[in-house]
Amino acid sequence: MFDLKRTFSTQTLTRPLSAGTVVEQEGLIMVHRLEDGIEKAHLAAVVAATDVPLGFSQTADSLPMRSSYCEIVTVPAAPATLTADLRNQNLVVGNVRAVSSNGTVLTVDPVYAGAPAAGTCKLDHPTGRVKFHANEAGTDVTFTYLYDLTLVQAKQKFGQRFINNNGLHSEHGYIEVSHGHVELYTDQFDASVDWATAVPQLGDAGQIVAAGVGPVLNATVINVPGVDLPFLGLRIQFG
């Protein structure tokens, strides 16, 4: 998903999808593929260093099933129970960043059982419940994360396209790709990364990451995900 109010591009391409490509979300980075002498839009399940970014996906009839969020949690002061509940459930493992107001970047432990060590917090991803070490008592901890939506939540949050009114990709195997000079505010990114310093590059399945074998994007970070705007903002040049 991308923020329609803040995102724009100087060019929109309509391209056939490469063989086997299925696009279920917007805001994904598509790559160039040449098939039968024709440029096609490809979603690289496993990205390669030689992949050439083409633009980001627009699908019109996709229902977002994953989103990003950022919130501040105040850790109860000792001797109260050092637990708190995030506002959302079904958090994506490996896509959570926690930073304490005392300056500590907390390691997020996905095993909730037991007591957290200093410098860590234990997160029960399905429920969004967090357990803290006593060092964080009374501090504010900022959580940035991705979470999966149920079908009901997705429809309540984003609505649903009219029945029998599908887009080009589902009906005819084409997709619109935003190209050229782009400002993109997307939730298709690695939420565990400090985007104030990270260098954006292309990851698997069209995600924006800061490590791996994919090509570095010709991009500048213009918005670090935060409480007011939980999207990663990039200024990108495609082509």
C-alpha positions in Angstrom: 0.0 0.0 0.0 1.1 3.6 -0.6 -0.1 6.9 0.6 -2.1 8.4 -2.3 -2.0 11.9 -0.9 1.7 12.1 -0.8 2.9 9.8 -3.6 3.4 10.9 -7.2 5.4 10.1 -10.3 6.1 11.8 -13.5 5.2 8.8 -15.7 2.9 5.8 -15.4 3.6 2.8 -17.6 1.2 0.0 -18.5 3.1 -3.2 -18.8 2.2 -6.9 -19.3 3.2 -9.0 -16.3 6.0 -11.5 -16.7 5.1 -15.2 -16.8 4.1 -16.4 -13.4 4.0 -13.0 -11.8 1.1 -12.3 -9.4 0.8 -8.9 -7.8 -1.4 -8.7 -4.7 -0.2 -5.4 -3.2 0.5 -1.9 -4.2 3.7 0.0 -3.5 6.0 -3.0 -4.5 9.1 -2.4 -6.5 8.7 -4.1 -9.8 11.7 -5.0 -12.0 12.3 -5.1 -15.8 12.1 -8.4 -17.7 12.5 -8.9 -21.4 10.3 -11.8 -22.6 9.6 -12.5 -26.2 11.3 -9.3 -27.1 8.9 -7.2 -24.9 9.5 -5.4 -21.7 7.4 -6.9 -18.9 6.9 -6.0 -15.2 8.3 -8.7 -12.9 8.0 -9.2 -9.2 11.2 -10.9 -8.1 10.4 -13.4 -5.4 14.2 -13.8 -4.9 16.0 -10.6 -6.0 19.3 -10.7 -7.9 22.1 -8.0 -8.1 21.4 -7.7 -11.8 17.7 -6.9 -11.5 16.8 -3.4 -12.9 14.1 -1.6 -10.9 11.2 -0.5 -13.2 8.9 1.4 -10.8 6.3 0.6 -8.2 3.0 -1.3 -8.5 -0.4 0.2 -8.8 -3.3 -2.3 -8.9 -6.5 -0.4 -8.1 -8.3 -3.6 -6.9 -5.8 -4.9 -4.3 -7.0 -5.2 -0.7 -4.0 -4.4 1.6 -3.4 -7.3 3.9 -0.3 -6.0 5.7 0.4 -2.5 7.0 3.0 -0.5 8.9 2.5 1.2 12.3 4.4 3.3 14.8 3.5 3.9 18.4 5.0 5.0 21.7 4.5 2.7 24.7 5.1 3.9 28.3 6.7 1.1 30.3 5.0 0.7 33.7 7.3 2.0 36.5 8.7 -0.7 38.9 7.5 -2.5 40.9 4.5 -2.7 38.6 4.4 -5.5 36.0 6.7 -4.6 33.2 4.3 -5.5 30.4 2.3 -3.5 27.9 0.1 -4.2 24.9 0.6 -2.7 21.5 -2.4 -1.4 19.6 -2.2 -4.1 16.9 -1.8 -7.9 16.8 -0.3 -10.3 14.4 3.0 -8.5 14.1 5.4 -9.7 11.5 8.4 -11.5 13.0 11.7 -9.8 12.1 9.9 -6.5 11.1 9.8 -4.8 14.5 12.0 -2.0 15.8 12.0 -0.8 19.4 13.9 2.2 20.7 13.8 3.4 24.3 13.7 7.0 25.3 16.9 6.3 27.2 18.6 5.8 23.9 18.7 2.0 23.9 17.8 0.2 20.7 16.1 -2.9 22.2 16.7 -6.3 20.7 13.2 -7.8 20.1 13.1 -11.4 21.3 10.3 -13.4 19.6 10.2 -15.9 22.4 7.9 -14.5 25.0 8.5 -17.0 27.8 11.0 -16.1 30.5 12.4 -12.8 31.6 14.0 -10.4 29.1 17.7 -9.6 29.5 18.9 -6.1 29.7 18.7 -4.3 26.4 16.0 -6.6 25.1 12.2 -6.9 25.2 10.1 -10.0 24.6 7.3 -9.7 22.1 4.4 -12.1 21.6 3.8 -11.4 18.0 0.3 -12.9 17.7 -1.1 -10.8 20.6 1.1 -7.7 20.5 2.0 -8.1 24.2 5.5 -6.9 25.2 7.6 -7.7 28.3 10.4 -5.3 29.3 13.5 -5.5 31.5 13.5 -3.4 34.7 16.0 -1.0 33.1 13.2 0.3 30.9 10.8 1.0 33.8 9.1 4.4 33.4 10.6 5.0 29.9 8.9 5.5 26.6 9.6 2.9 23.9 8.9 3.7 20.3 7.8 0.7 18.3 7.8 0.6 14.5 6.4 -2.5 12.9 4.5 -4.3 10.2 1.4 -6.3 11.1 -0.9 -8.6 9.2 -4.6 -7.6 8.8 -7.4 -10.1 8.9 -9.8 -9.9 6.0 -12.4 -8.2 8.1 -9.9 -5.6 9.4 -8.6 -5.0 5.9 -12.2 -4.3 4.6 -13.0 -2.1 7.6 -9.8 -0.1 7.2 -9.5 0.3 3.4 -12.9 -0.6 2.0 -13.5 -3.0 -0.9 -13.6 -2.5 -4.7 -17.0 -3.0 -6.3 -17.7 -6.6 -7.4 -17.0 -7.3 -11.1 -14.9 -4.2 -11.4 -11.3 -5.5 -11.4 -8.1 -4.0 -12.6 -6.0 -4.7 -15.6 -3.7 -7.2 -13.8 -6.4 -9.6 -12.7 -8.5 -9.4 -15.9 -5.9 -9.1 -18.6 -2.4 -9.7 -17.2 -1.3 -6.1 -17.3 -0.3 -3.7 -14.5 0.4 0.0 -14.1 3.9 0.9 -12.9 4.8 4.3 -11.6 8.1 5.3 -13.3 10.4 8.3 -13.8 10.8 10.7 -11.0 8.9 9.3 -8.0 8.1 10.3 -4.5 6.8 7.1 -2.8 5.3 6.7 0.7 5.0 3.0 1.1 4.5 0.4 3.8 6.3 -2.3 1.8 9.6 -1.9 3.7 11.7 -3.6 6.4 10.4 -2.0 9.6 13.3 -3.3 11.7 15.7 -0.9 10.0 16.8 2.6 11.1 15.9 4.5 8.0 17.5 7.7 9.2 20.8 6.2 8.2 20.1 3.1 6.1 20.6 2.9 2.3 17.5 1.7 0.5 17.9 -1.3 -1.8 15.6 -3.8 -3.5 14.7 -6.8 -1.5 12.8 -10.0 -2.2 9.2 -9.7 -3.3 9.4 -6.0 -4.1 10.2 -5.0 -0.6 12.6 -2.1 0.3 15.4 -3.3 2.5 18.8 -2.2 3.7 20.8 -5.4 3.3 21.0 -8.3 0.9 22.1 -8.9 -2.7 19.6 -6.7 -4.5 20.6 -3.5 -6.3 20.9 -0.2 -4.4 18.0 2.0 -5.4 18.6 5.4 -6.8 16.8 6.8 -3.8 16.8 9.3 -1.0 14.9 8.8 2.2 12.5 11.7 2.7 10.4 10.3 5.5 11.5 8.0 8.3 8.4 6.1 9.6 7.1 7.7 12.7 4.0 8.1 14.9 2.5 10.8 12.7 3.3 9.0 9.4 4.2 5.3 9.6 5.3 5.1 5.9 8.8 5.0 4.5 9.1 8.0 2.2 11.6 7.8 -0.8 12.5 10.1 -3.6 13.5 7.6 -6.4 14.6 7.9 -10.0 13.5 5.0 -12.2 15.1 4.8 -15.7 
